[in-house]
Amino acid sequence: MGLVVSKKLLQSAQVARQKYHTHLEAQKTEKEREKICMKRKLMEEEVGTLRKKIKMLESDIKLFTDANKASDKAEELRSFAHITKANTLRRRAKDKGGTGSCKERINEKVHLLNNM
């Protein structure tokens, strides 16, 4: 049995092969695009989380700062109970004063997002 390979059959096979490769390339670029979108979404979520964390920290620091101002006033009145409270609040404010690193991480993530 002989298989007849005509010019028309060869052209048809070439066209089919080219369509298949085009289809594979389209799938590959779609997967890459989805991967980039997913990466971007994760980074945006992380930036959002960091921003929420900064807001919480800033509100805590503001409360402690206000408490320190009030305790400074109590210090003027020479109230030892308020002085002790002021020192405790100041220590807590120092411990919670780490918003700088969050801001740096946000700036880094935003920079990476802009470069995508």
Phi and psi restraints in degrees (value plus and minus 20) as a CYANA .aco file:
   2 GLY   PHI    -127.4   -87.4
   2 GLY   PSI     120.6   160.6
   3 LEU   PHI    -118.0   -78.0
   3 LEU   PSI     104.9   144.9
   4 VAL   PHI    -111.8   -71.8
   4 VAL   PSI      99.7   139.7
   5 VAL   PHI    -128.2   -88.2
   5 VAL   PSI      86.1   126.1
   6 SER   PHI    -116.6   -76.6
   6 SER   PSI     148.5   188.5
   7 LYS   PHI     -83.9   -43.9
   7 LYS   PSI     -57.3   -17.3
   8 LYS   PHI     -85.0   -45.0
   8 LYS   PSI     -60.5   -20.5
   9 LEU   PHI     -84.6   -44.6
   9 LEU   PSI     -62.9   -22.9
  10 LEU   PHI     -82.2   -42.2
  10 LEU   PSI     -63.5   -23.5
  11 GLN   PHI     -83.9   -43.9
  11 GLN   PSI     -61.0   -21.0
  12 SER   PHI     -82.6   -42.6
  12 SER   PSI     -62.0   -22.0
  13 ALA   PHI     -85.5   -45.5
  13 ALA   PSI     -60.1   -20.1
  14 GLN   PHI     -84.0   -44.0
  14 GLN   PSI     -63.0   -23.0
  15 VAL   PHI     -84.0   -44.0
  15 VAL   PSI     -63.6   -23.6
  16 ALA   PHI     -82.9   -42.9
  16 ALA   PSI     -62.2   -22.2
  17 ARG   PHI     -83.1   -43.1
  17 ARG   PSI     -62.4   -22.4
  18 GLN   PHI     -84.6   -44.6
  18 GLN   PSI     -61.8   -21.8
  19 LYS   PHI     -82.4   -42.4
  19 LYS   PSI     -60.3   -20.3
  20 TYR   PHI     -84.1   -44.1
  20 TYR   PSI     -63.9   -23.9
  21 HIS   PHI     -84.4   -44.4
  21 HIS   PSI     -58.8   -18.8
  22 THR   PHI     -82.4   -42.4
  22 THR   PSI     -62.3   -22.3
  23 HIS   PHI     -82.1   -42.1
  23 HIS   PSI     -64.6   -24.6
  24 LEU   PHI     -82.7   -42.7
  24 LEU   PSI     -62.0   -22.0
  25 GLU   PHI     -82.9   -42.9
  25 GLU   PSI     -61.0   -21.0
  26 ALA   PHI     -83.1   -43.1
  26 ALA   PSI     -61.6   -21.6
  27 GLN   PHI     -84.4   -44.4
  27 GLN   PSI     -61.1   -21.1
  28 LYS   PHI     -83.3   -43.3
  28 LYS   PSI     -66.6   -26.6
  29 THR   PHI     -86.4   -46.4
  29 THR   PSI     -54.4   -14.4
  30 GLU   PHI     -85.1   -45.1
  30 GLU   PSI     -62.3   -22.3
  31 LYS   PHI     -83.6   -43.6
  31 LYS   PSI     -62.0   -22.0
  32 GLU   PHI     -83.6   -43.6
  32 GLU   PSI     -61.3   -21.3
  33 ARG   PHI     -84.4   -44.4
  33 ARG   PSI     -62.3   -22.3
  34 GLU   PHI     -83.4   -43.4
  34 GLU   PSI     -59.3   -19.3
  35 LYS   PHI     -83.5   -43.5
  35 LYS   PSI     -63.8   -23.8
  36 ILE   PHI     -84.9   -44.9
  36 ILE   PSI     -62.5   -22.5
  37 CYS   PHI     -82.4   -42.4
  37 CYS   PSI     -61.6   -21.6
  38 MET   PHI     -84.7   -44.7
  38 MET   PSI     -63.0   -23.0
  39 LYS   PHI     -81.8   -41.8
  39 LYS   PSI     -63.5   -23.5
  40 ARG   PHI     -83.1   -43.1
  40 ARG   PSI     -62.9   -22.9
  41 LYS   PHI     -82.3   -42.3
  41 LYS   PSI     -63.9   -23.9
  42 LEU   PHI     -82.1   -42.1
  42 LEU   PSI     -61.5   -21.5
  43 MET   PHI     -85.4   -45.4
  43 MET   PSI     -61.5   -21.5
  44 GLU   PHI     -83.7   -43.7
  44 GLU   PSI     -58.9   -18.9
  45 GLU   PHI     -84.4   -44.4
  45 GLU   PSI     -60.8   -20.8
  46 GLU   PHI     -85.1   -45.1
  46 GLU   PSI     -61.1   -21.1
  47 VAL   PHI     -82.5   -42.5
  47 VAL   PSI     -62.7   -22.7
  48 GLY   PHI     -81.1   -41.1
  48 GLY   PSI     -62.5   -22.5
  49 THR   PHI     -83.4   -43.4
  49 THR   PSI     -63.2   -23.2
  50 LEU   PHI     -84.7   -44.7
  50 LEU   PSI     -58.1   -18.1
  51 ARG   PHI     -85.4   -45.4
  51 ARG   PSI     -60.2   -20.2
  52 LYS   PHI     -82.4   -42.4
  52 LYS   PSI     -61.4   -21.4
  53 LYS   PHI     -82.7   -42.7
  53 LYS   PSI     -61.6   -21.6
  54 ILE   PHI     -83.0   -43.0
  54 ILE   PSI     -63.8   -23.8
  55 LYS   PHI     -80.2   -40.2
  55 LYS   PSI     -62.4   -22.4
  56 MET   PHI     -84.3   -44.3
  56 MET   PSI     -64.1   -24.1
  57 LEU   PHI     -84.2   -44.2
  57 LEU   PSI     -61.9   -21.9
  58 GLU   PHI     -85.1   -45.1
  58 GLU   PSI     -57.3   -17.3
  59 SER   PHI     -88.1   -48.1
  59 SER   PSI     -58.5   -18.5
  60 ASP   PHI     -82.6   -42.6
  60 ASP   PSI     -64.8   -24.8
  61 ILE   PHI     -84.3   -44.3
  61 ILE   PSI     -59.5   -19.5
  62 LYS   PHI     -83.1   -43.1
  62 LYS   PSI     -62.1   -22.1
  63 LEU   PHI     -81.6   -41.6
  63 LEU   PSI     -63.5   -23.5
  64 PHE   PHI     -87.4   -47.4
  64 PHE   PSI     -56.5   -16.5
  65 THR   PHI     -84.0   -44.0
  65 THR   PSI     -63.7   -23.7
  66 ASP   PHI     -82.8   -42.8
  66 ASP   PSI     -60.4   -20.4
  67 ALA   PHI     -84.3   -44.3
  67 ALA   PSI     -57.7   -17.7
  68 ASN   PHI     -85.3   -45.3
  68 ASN   PSI     -59.3   -19.3
  69 LYS   PHI     -82.6   -42.6
  69 LYS   PSI     -63.4   -23.4
  70 ALA   PHI     -85.3   -45.3
  70 ALA   PSI     -58.2   -18.2
  71 SER   PHI     -91.1   -51.1
  71 SER   PSI     -50.9   -10.9
  72 ASP   PHI     -83.1   -43.1
  72 ASP   PSI     -57.5   -17.5
  73 LYS   PHI     -84.8   -44.8
  73 LYS   PSI     -60.8   -20.8
  74 ALA   PHI     -86.2   -46.2
  74 ALA   PSI     -51.8   -11.8
  75 GLU   PHI     -83.6   -43.6
  75 GLU   PSI     -57.6   -17.6
  76 GLU   PHI     -82.6   -42.6
  76 GLU   PSI     -51.4   -11.4
  77 LEU   PHI    -104.4   -64.4
  77 LEU   PSI     -22.9    17.1
  78 ARG   PHI      41.3    81.3
  78 ARG   PSI      29.9    69.9
  79 SER   PHI    -123.3   -83.3
  79 SER   PSI      91.9   131.9
  80 PHE   PHI     -85.9   -45.9
  80 PHE   PSI     -53.0   -13.0
  81 ALA   PHI     -83.9   -43.9
  81 ALA   PSI     -61.3   -21.3
  82 HIS   PHI     -91.5   -51.5
  82 HIS   PSI     -52.2   -12.2
  83 ILE   PHI     -85.7   -45.7
  83 ILE   PSI     -63.8   -23.8
  84 THR   PHI     -81.1   -41.1
  84 THR   PSI     -64.2   -24.2
  85 LYS   PHI     -81.7   -41.7
  85 LYS   PSI     -60.7   -20.7
  86 ALA   PHI     -82.6   -42.6
  86 ALA   PSI     -63.2   -23.2
  87 ASN   PHI     -83.6   -43.6
  87 ASN   PSI     -59.8   -19.8
  88 THR   PHI     -83.3   -43.3
  88 THR   PSI     -65.6   -25.6
  89 LEU   PHI     -84.6   -44.6
  89 LEU   PSI     -56.9   -16.9
  90 ARG   PHI     -85.0   -45.0
  90 ARG   PSI     -60.3   -20.3
  91 ARG   PHI     -82.2   -42.2
  91 ARG   PSI     -63.5   -23.5
  92 ARG   PHI     -83.3   -43.3
  92 ARG   PSI     -60.4   -20.4
  93 ALA   PHI     -83.5   -43.5
  93 ALA   PSI     -58.5   -18.5
  94 LYS   PHI     -84.8   -44.8
  94 LYS   PSI     -60.8   -20.8
  95 ASP   PHI     -85.7   -45.7
  95 ASP   PSI     -54.3   -14.3
  96 LYS   PHI    -111.4   -71.4
  96 LYS   PSI     -15.5    24.5
  97 GLY   PHI    -101.5   -61.5
  97 GLY   PSI      12.2    52.2
  98 GLY   PHI    -117.8   -77.8
  98 GLY   PSI      17.8    57.8
  99 THR   PHI     -96.0   -56.0
  99 THR   PSI     -39.7     0.3
 100 GLY   PHI     -80.2   -40.2
 100 GLY   PSI     -63.8   -23.8
 101 SER   PHI     -86.7   -46.7
 101 SER   PSI     -55.7   -15.7
 102 CYS   PHI     -85.1   -45.1
 102 CYS   PSI     -62.4   -22.4
 103 LYS   PHI     -83.8   -43.8
 103 LYS   PSI     -59.4   -19.4
 104 GLU   PHI     -83.9   -43.9
 104 GLU   PSI     -61.6   -21.6
 105 ARG   PHI     -85.3   -45.3
 105 ARG   PSI     -58.4   -18.4
 106 ILE   PHI     -83.4   -43.4
 106 ILE   PSI     -67.2   -27.2
 107 ASN   PHI     -79.9   -39.9
 107 ASN   PSI     -59.8   -19.8
 108 GLU   PHI     -84.3   -44.3
 108 GLU   PSI     -64.4   -24.4
 109 LYS   PHI     -87.2   -47.2
 109 LYS   PSI     -60.5   -20.5
 110 VAL   PHI     -83.6   -43.6
 110 VAL   PSI     -59.8   -19.8
 111 HIS   PHI     -82.1   -42.1
 111 HIS   PSI     -63.5   -23.5
 112 LEU   PHI     -84.3   -44.3
 112 LEU   PSI     -59.0   -19.0
 113 LEU   PHI     -84.0   -44.0
 113 LEU   PSI     -60.3   -20.3
 114 ASN   PHI     -87.8   -47.8
 114 ASN   PSI     -47.9    -7.9
 115 ASN   PHI    -103.8   -63.8
 115 ASN   PSI     -27.6    12.4
